Amino acid sequence: MKSVVIVGGGPASTYAVMACAELGIKPVVFIRSFNIQAGAFWFKWLPESLRSEFSSDKIHVGSVGSSDGYVKKQWGSVIPGYKSSFPSTPFEEQGYNPEMVMKHVLITSDMCESTPSSRDFTDGDLLRLRRDFDIVFHSFPTERAADSNKHLMIKFPVRIEDSDDSDNEVIYNGLPNSWVVRMSNLWGRRYAELPPVKFVDSHGDRNMVFPTDLKPFITPVECYPLSKLIVPIGRLARFDRKMQAHDNYELVLGKIKYELSI
């Protein structure tokens, strides 16, 4: 039996576990914290084996103001060649509650062996894991990638509150007279995303979290993998702004099949 280890407890790791299950592999997963992405985020796709476990919900996505106003407020200026996710017309789509899916896959099911970890993993830790496992997946940047691309990594504040509103809605805000960049009401929580410039001002707010994201960039960025069998997964680890959570399913599936000849 081929052995796989996954380091990280977020969406990318969740889809990596799903891919392993497709191949009959039960991976070991090191979870430092259960990382549910704050803001306008949901799972757009699940493999057929899991669709009967969860029902999807309707999500309304709309906007106010202009796309240029949204980008300028978020990043300080309109960026040539950058296409934001600001919707020109409202739309609705189906999505799965990521918290429910992640808890099922990573915690409550027998799809993997979850191992809590209270510390950050270094490149040395990943290399040592490779001695015991056929392939290692990790959802955070390598040390060289984090150092080389630190100018692209940025924290921004998101205010979280409980909500009694049962309608799932996301509104992009391109109006100049408001600091809120995007407002979301999703599965009983309300998120107000603010621009990075408000990061310092919001530290005293107990309802604030400060996730890390990537600044817009046009030229591809090197993610400096440690070896072909120590594989970065996820948007931040691969420095790929266009990567969506479910893209990791095919990434991991293909990598295991190719490298381990399954």
Buried (B, 14 or more C-beta within 10 A) or exposed (E): EBBBBBBBBBBBBBBBBBBBBBBEBBBBBBBBEBBBBBBBBBBBBBBEEBEEEBEBBEBBBEBEBBBEBBBBBBBEEEBEEEEBEBBEEEEEEEBBBBBBBBBBBBBEBEBBEBEEBEEEBEBEBBEEBBEEBBBBBBBBBBBBBBEBBEEBBBEBBBBBEEBEEEEBBBBBBBEEEBBBBBBBBBBEBBBBBBBBBBBEEBEEEEEBBEBEBBBBBEEEBEBBBBEEBBBBBBBBBBBBBEBBBBBBBEBBBEBBEEBBEE
